[in-house]
Structures are given as structure tokens and as C-alpha cells.
Amino acid sequence: MLQSLTTIKFKAMKIGIGFLLLILLLGFGTSANAQQTGSGNKIKSITVYQEKRDMLVTRKYKDLEQYYDSRGNLLEDITYKQGKIDKHFKYQYDSDNNKIREEEYDSSGKLIESSEYKYENGMRTEKSVYDSNKKLKSKKIYQYTFF
């Protein structure tokens, strides 16, 4: 009985450690702030290519492009489908690295919608979404309760 409880605790601990590692890996994905390589250099851009193989033919497509500022903030995020632009986002940040503006473009580069964010004391208080004609579509107001 004691040995089986120890085995169960050990397995639970292994699962917990695995879950923690997964969270850490996901948390340091391609769009994390302060992108740095192992040598300490900050990443300016990332381009991802995808190869698809059909019988004897191999096709290589651009899959993703991301651009960062010197502080590690994601400035532009472009996803592709079969080498053609699918989704395109641009971002702006304030001096505290808070995202203050987000713009979504269609595949031809035309603005679809934009979002503006407001903050107080480092906490987001408002998100306003506008259509391509700068007409307000929706607004979210964030209210916080503290202990």
C-alpha cells in the first residue's frame, strides 16, 4: 500500500513537471515580449517557411512573418496560406510596453478594423474597436476588484 501511494505521488509529480514545462514552452512562443536568442541578441524578425511534399513535388511556402521593436514588442504579424497573405496585423505600444493600438488588414493590405487600448496604473481599462471608416463597432470597459 505504501509503495503504491509513493508510485502515485511520483507519477503525479512527473505529470505536474511535464505540464509546467509545457506551459513554459508555450509561454516563450514566437510572440513573447523581449525576444532574445541564447547569445543575448534580440530578435528583429522571424520568417517561417513550410514545405509540402506530394509524390515527387516539393513546394516551399512562406508561412509566417513577425517583426519586433528593440524592446521585444511584436510590431507586425503576417500569416500566409500557400505563400499568399492570409492575415496581417500591426501593433503599437506605449513607453510602458502596453499595446495601445492593433490594426487588422485583409490580404490586399486594406484596413479591416482597428482597436485602441487605454490603461491606468498599468492595467487595461478600455478597448475600442473601429471599422475601416473609423466608426466605433464595440467597446469593452475593464473594471477590477482588489482585495
LUMTORKE-446165 format. One record per residue: residue number from 1; residue in one letter; x, y, z negated of N, C-alpha, C in turn. Coordinates in Angstrom, 1 decimal. Atoms other than C-alpha are relative to their C-alpha. Last residue first. Layout:
N
 seq type    nxx    nyy    nzz   caxx   cayy   cazz    cxx    cyy    czz
 NUM    A      X      Y      Z      X      Y      Z      X      Y      Z
...
***
This chain:
147
 seq type    nxx    nyy    nzz   caxx   cayy   cazz    cxx    cyy    czz
 147    F    0.1    0.4    1.4   -8.6   42.5    2.1    0.5    1.1   -0.9
 146    F   -1.2    0.3    0.7   -9.0   44.2    5.5   -0.3   -0.5   -1.4
 145    T    0.3    0.0    1.4  -11.9   44.4    7.9    1.3   -0.6   -0.7
 144    Y   -0.7    1.0    0.9  -11.1   45.4   11.4   -0.5    0.1   -1.4
 143    Q    0.1   -0.4    1.3  -13.3   47.0   14.1    0.6   -1.1   -0.9
 142    Y   -0.5    0.9    1.0  -12.5   46.7   17.7   -0.1    0.6   -1.3
 141    I   -0.5   -0.7    1.1  -14.6   48.5   20.3    0.4   -1.0   -1.1
 140    K   -0.1    0.8    1.2  -15.1   46.9   23.7    0.6    0.9   -1.1
 139    K   -0.9   -0.5    1.0  -16.2   49.0   26.7   -0.1   -1.0   -1.2
 138    S    0.2    0.5    1.3  -17.7   48.0   30.0    1.0    0.6   -1.0
 137    K    0.8    1.2   -0.1  -18.1   49.0   33.6   -0.3   -0.5   -1.3
 136    L   -0.1    0.9    1.2  -16.9   52.6   33.4   -1.0   -1.1    0.2
 135    K    1.3   -0.1    0.7  -16.7   54.2   36.9    0.1   -1.1   -1.1
 134    K   -0.2   -0.6    1.3  -13.1   54.8   38.1   -1.3    0.2   -0.8
 133    N    0.4   -1.5   -0.1  -14.1   54.1   41.7    0.2    0.7   -1.3
 132    S   -1.0   -0.6   -0.8  -12.2   50.7   41.6   -0.3    1.5    0.3
 131    D    0.0    0.6   -1.3  -14.3   49.6   38.6    1.0    0.8    0.9
 130    Y    0.5   -0.8   -1.1  -13.4   50.6   35.1    0.1   -0.7    1.3
 129    V   -0.2    0.6   -1.3  -12.9   48.5   31.9   -0.7    0.9    1.0
 128    S    1.0   -0.5   -1.0  -12.5   50.3   28.5    0.4   -0.6    1.4
 127    K   -0.4    0.4   -1.3  -10.7   48.5   25.6   -1.1    0.5    0.9
 126    E    1.0   -0.1   -1.1  -10.8   50.1   22.2    0.6   -0.6    1.3
 125    T    1.3   -0.5    0.5   -9.3   49.9   18.7   -1.0    0.0    1.1
 124    R    0.9   -0.4   -1.1   -6.1   47.9   19.3   -1.4    0.4   -0.6
 123    M    1.0    0.9   -0.2   -3.9   48.0   16.1   -1.0    0.4    1.2
 122    G   -0.5    1.2   -0.6   -0.5   49.7   15.9   -1.1   -1.1    0.3
 121    N   -0.8    0.7    0.9   -1.8   52.3   13.5    0.5   -1.3    0.5
 120    E   -0.2   -0.8    1.2   -4.5   53.3   15.9    0.8   -0.8   -1.0
 119    Y   -0.5    0.6    1.3   -4.6   51.9   19.4    0.1    1.1   -1.1
 118    K   -0.3   -1.0    1.0   -6.4   52.6   22.7    0.4   -0.7   -1.3
 117    Y    0.0    0.4    1.4   -6.5   50.3   25.8    0.4    1.2   -0.9
 116    E   -0.8   -0.9    0.8   -7.4   51.1   29.4   -0.2   -0.4   -1.5
 115    S    0.3    0.0    1.4   -8.5   48.5   31.9    0.9    0.9   -0.8
 114    S   -1.1   -0.3    1.0   -8.5   48.7   35.6   -0.6    0.0   -1.4
 113    E    0.4   -0.7    1.2  -10.6   47.2   38.4    1.2    0.3   -0.9
 112    I    1.3    0.6    0.3  -10.4   45.9   41.9   -0.6    0.6   -1.2
 111    L    0.3    0.0    1.4   -7.5   48.1   43.3   -1.4   -0.6   -0.2
 110    K    1.0   -1.0    0.4   -6.7   47.2   46.9   -0.4   -0.2   -1.5
 109    G   -0.6   -1.1    0.7   -3.4   45.4   47.5   -1.0    1.1   -0.4
 108    S   -0.5   -1.0   -1.0   -4.6   43.1   50.3    0.6    1.2   -0.7
 107    S   -1.2    0.5   -0.8   -4.8   40.1   47.9    0.5    1.0    1.0
 106    D    0.3    1.1   -0.8   -7.0   42.0   45.4    1.2   -0.4    0.9
 105    Y    0.1   -0.3   -1.4   -5.6   44.2   42.7   -0.4   -1.3    0.8
 104    E    0.2    1.2   -0.7   -6.1   44.2   38.9   -0.2    0.3    1.5
 103    E    0.7   -0.2   -1.2   -4.8   47.1   36.8    0.0   -1.4    0.8
 102    E   -0.1    1.2   -0.8   -3.9   47.0   33.1   -0.8    0.2    1.3
 101    R    0.7    0.0   -1.3   -3.3   50.0   31.0    0.3   -1.3    0.7
 100    I    1.0   -1.0   -0.1   -2.3   50.7   27.4   -0.8    0.1    1.3
  99    K    0.5   -0.1   -1.3   -0.3   47.6   26.5   -1.1    1.0    0.0
  98    N    1.4    0.4   -0.1    1.4   48.3   23.2   -0.5    0.2    1.4
  97    N    0.1    1.2   -0.7    5.2   48.3   23.4   -1.5   -0.5    0.0
  96    D    0.0    1.1    1.0    5.5   51.0   20.7   -0.3   -1.4    0.6
  95    S   -1.3    0.1    0.6    6.5   53.6   23.3    0.1   -1.0   -1.1
  94    D   -0.4   -1.2    0.7    3.3   53.0   25.2    1.4   -0.2   -0.6
  93    Y   -0.1    0.1    1.5    2.9   50.2   27.8    0.3    1.4   -0.6
  92    Q   -0.7   -1.1    0.6    1.7   49.9   31.4    0.0   -0.1   -1.5
  91    Y    0.2   -0.4    1.4    0.6   46.8   33.3    0.9    1.2   -0.4
  90    K   -1.1   -0.9    0.4    0.2   45.7   36.9   -0.4    0.5   -1.4
  89    F    0.2   -0.8    1.2   -1.8   42.6   38.0    1.2    0.9   -0.2
  88    H   -1.0   -1.0    0.2   -2.0   40.8   41.3   -0.4    0.9   -1.1
  87    K    0.4   -1.0    1.0   -4.0   37.7   42.1    1.2    0.8   -0.3
  86    D    1.3    0.4    0.5   -3.9   35.4   45.2   -0.5    1.1   -1.0
  85    I    0.4   -0.6    1.3   -1.0   36.7   47.2   -1.4   -0.4   -0.3
  84    K    0.7   -1.3   -0.1   -0.1   34.3   50.0   -0.5    0.5   -1.3
  83    G   -0.8   -1.0   -0.4    2.5   31.5   49.8   -0.6    1.4    0.3
  82    Q   -0.6    0.4   -1.3    0.1   28.6   49.6    0.8    1.2    0.6
  81    K    0.6    1.3   -0.4   -1.8   30.3   46.8    0.6   -0.2    1.4
  80    Y    0.2    0.3   -1.4    0.2   33.1   45.1   -0.7   -1.3    0.1
  79    T    0.1    1.5   -0.3    0.3   34.7   41.7   -0.4   -0.2    1.5
  78    I    0.6    0.3   -1.3    1.7   38.3   41.1   -0.1   -1.6    0.1
  77    D    0.2    1.5    0.0    2.3   39.6   37.6   -0.7   -0.3    1.3
  76    E    0.8    0.4   -1.2    3.7   43.2   37.2    0.0   -1.6    0.0
  75    L    0.5   -1.1   -0.8    5.1   45.1   34.3   -0.9   -0.4    1.1
  74    L    0.4    0.4   -1.4    5.6   42.4   31.7   -0.6    1.2    0.7
  73    N    1.4    0.0   -0.3    7.3   44.0   28.7   -0.3   -0.4    1.4
  72    G    0.6    1.3    0.0   10.8   42.9   27.9   -1.5   -0.1    0.3
  71    R    0.4    0.4    1.3   12.1   46.3   26.7   -0.6   -1.4    0.0
  70    S   -1.2    0.2    0.8   14.1   46.9   29.9   -0.3   -0.4   -1.4
  69    D   -0.8   -1.2    0.3   10.9   46.5   31.9    1.2   -0.3   -0.9
  68    Y    0.0   -0.5    1.3    9.7   43.2   33.4    0.8    1.3   -0.1
  67    Y   -1.0   -1.0    0.2    8.7   41.8   36.8   -0.2    0.6   -1.4
  66    Q    0.2   -0.8    1.1    6.9   38.6   37.5    1.1    1.0   -0.2
  65    E   -1.0   -1.0    0.2    6.5   36.7   40.7   -0.4    0.8   -1.2
  64    L    0.2   -1.0    1.1    4.6   33.4   41.1    1.2    1.0    0.1
  63    D    1.1    0.3    0.9    4.0   30.5   43.6   -0.3    1.2   -1.0
  62    K   -0.2   -0.8    1.2    6.2   31.3   46.6   -1.3   -0.2   -0.8
  61    Y    0.8   -1.2    0.2    5.7   28.4   48.9    0.4    0.7   -1.2
  60    K   -0.4   -0.8    1.2    8.0   25.6   50.2   -0.7    1.3    0.0
  59    R    0.3   -1.5   -0.1    6.6   23.1   52.6    0.4    0.6   -1.3
  58    T   -0.1   -0.7    1.3    8.1   19.6   53.0   -0.2    1.5    0.2
  57    V   -0.1   -1.4    0.0    7.0   17.5   56.0    0.1    0.5   -1.4
  56    L   -1.3   -0.4   -0.4    7.7   13.8   56.5    0.2    1.5   -0.1
  55    M   -0.7    0.9   -0.9    4.7   12.4   54.6    1.4    0.5    0.3
  54    D    1.0    0.8   -0.7    3.3   15.5   52.9    0.7   -0.9    1.0
  53    R   -0.5    1.0   -1.0    5.6   17.2   50.4   -1.2   -0.9    0.5
  52    K    1.0    1.1   -0.2    4.7   20.3   48.6    0.5   -0.9    1.1
  51    E   -0.1    0.8   -1.2    7.4   22.6   47.2   -1.1   -1.1    0.0
  50    Q    0.6    1.3    0.2    6.6   25.4   44.7    0.2   -0.8    1.4
  49    Y    0.4    0.6   -1.3    8.6   28.5   44.3   -0.5   -1.4   -0.3
  48    V    0.2    1.5    0.1    8.8   30.6   41.1   -0.4   -0.4    1.4
  47    T    0.7    0.5   -1.2   10.2   34.2   41.1    0.0   -1.5   -0.1
  46    I    0.0    1.5   -0.2   11.2   35.8   37.8   -0.8   -0.3    1.3
  45    S    1.1    0.6   -0.8   12.2   39.4   37.3    0.1   -1.5    0.0
  44    K    0.6   -1.1   -0.8   14.3   41.8   35.1   -1.2   -0.6    0.8
  43    I    0.4    0.3   -1.3   15.3   39.2   32.5   -0.8    1.1    0.6
  42    K    1.4   -0.1   -0.2   17.3   40.5   29.6   -0.4   -0.3    1.4
  41    N    0.5   -0.9   -1.1   20.8   39.2   29.2   -1.5    0.0    0.1
  40    G    0.4   -1.3    0.5   21.6   37.6   25.8   -0.4    1.0    1.0
  39    S   -1.2   -0.9    0.1   23.6   34.7   27.2   -0.3    1.4   -0.5
  38    G   -0.9    0.5    1.0   20.8   32.2   26.5    1.2    0.9   -0.2
  37    T   -0.6    1.3   -0.3   18.5   34.3   28.6    0.9   -0.4   -1.1
  36    Q   -1.5    0.1    0.0   16.3   37.0   27.3    0.4   -1.4    0.4
  35    Q   -0.6    1.1   -0.7   12.7   38.1   27.8    1.5    0.0   -0.1
  34    A   -1.4    0.1    0.3   11.7   40.6   25.1    0.6   -1.2    0.7
  33    N   -0.8   -1.2    0.1    8.0   40.0   25.4    1.4   -0.3   -0.3
  32    A   -0.2   -0.4    1.3    6.6   36.6   26.5    0.8    1.3    0.0
  31    S    0.4   -1.4    0.2    5.3   36.3   30.0    0.2    0.5   -1.4
  30    T   -0.6   -1.0   -0.9    7.3   33.3   31.1   -0.5    1.4   -0.2
  29    G    0.2    0.2   -1.4    6.5   31.2   28.1    0.5    1.1    0.8
  28    F   -1.2   -0.6   -0.7    8.1   31.5   24.7   -0.1   -0.2    1.5
  27    G   -0.1   -1.4    0.4    4.8   31.0   22.8    1.2    0.7    0.7
  26    L    1.1   -0.8   -0.7    4.1   27.8   24.8    0.2    1.5   -0.4
  25    L   -0.3    0.0   -1.5    7.5   26.3   23.7   -1.1    0.9    0.7
  24    L   -1.2   -0.9   -0.3    6.9   27.4   20.1    0.3    0.1    1.4
  23    I    0.4   -1.4    0.2    3.4   26.0   20.0    1.1    0.9    0.3
  22    L    0.9   -0.4   -1.1    4.6   22.7   21.5   -0.4    1.4   -0.1
  21    L   -0.9   -0.2   -1.1    7.4   22.5   18.9   -0.8    0.4    1.2
  20    L   -0.7   -1.2    0.2    4.9   23.0   16.1    0.9    0.3    1.2
  19    F    0.9   -1.1   -0.2    2.7   20.3   17.5    0.7    1.3   -0.1
  18    G    0.2    0.0   -1.5    5.6   17.9   17.7   -0.9    1.1    0.3
  17    I   -1.3   -0.6   -0.6    6.6   18.8   14.1   -0.2    0.1    1.5
  16    G   -0.1   -1.4    0.4    3.0   18.2   12.9    1.2    0.7    0.6
  15    I    1.0   -0.7   -0.8    2.8   14.9   14.8    0.0    1.5   -0.2
  14    K   -0.5    0.0   -1.4    6.1   13.7   13.3   -1.0    0.8    0.9
  13    M   -1.0   -1.0   -0.1    4.8   14.8    9.8    0.6    0.1    1.4
  12    A    0.6   -1.3    0.0    1.6   12.9   10.3    1.0    1.1    0.1
  11    K    0.6   -0.2   -1.3    3.6    9.8   11.3   -0.7    1.4    0.1
  10    F   -1.1   -0.2   -0.9    5.8   10.1    8.2   -0.6    0.3    1.4
   9    K   -0.6   -1.4    0.3    2.8   10.6    5.9    1.1    0.3    1.1
   8    I    1.0   -0.9   -0.5    1.1    7.5    7.5    0.5    1.4   -0.2
   7    T    0.0    0.1   -1.5    4.3    5.4    7.1   -1.0    1.0    0.5
   6    T   -1.2   -0.7   -0.4    4.6    6.6    3.4    0.1    0.0    1.6
   5    L    0.2   -1.4    0.2    1.0    5.6    2.8    1.2    0.8    0.5
   4    S    0.9   -0.4   -1.0    1.6    2.2    4.4   -0.3    1.5   -0.1
   3    Q   -0.8   -0.1   -1.2    4.7    1.6    2.2   -0.9    0.6    1.1
   2    L   -0.9   -1.2    0.1    2.8    2.5   -0.9    0.7    0.1    1.3
   1    M    0.8   -1.2    0.0    0.0    0.0    0.0    0.9    1.3    0.0
***
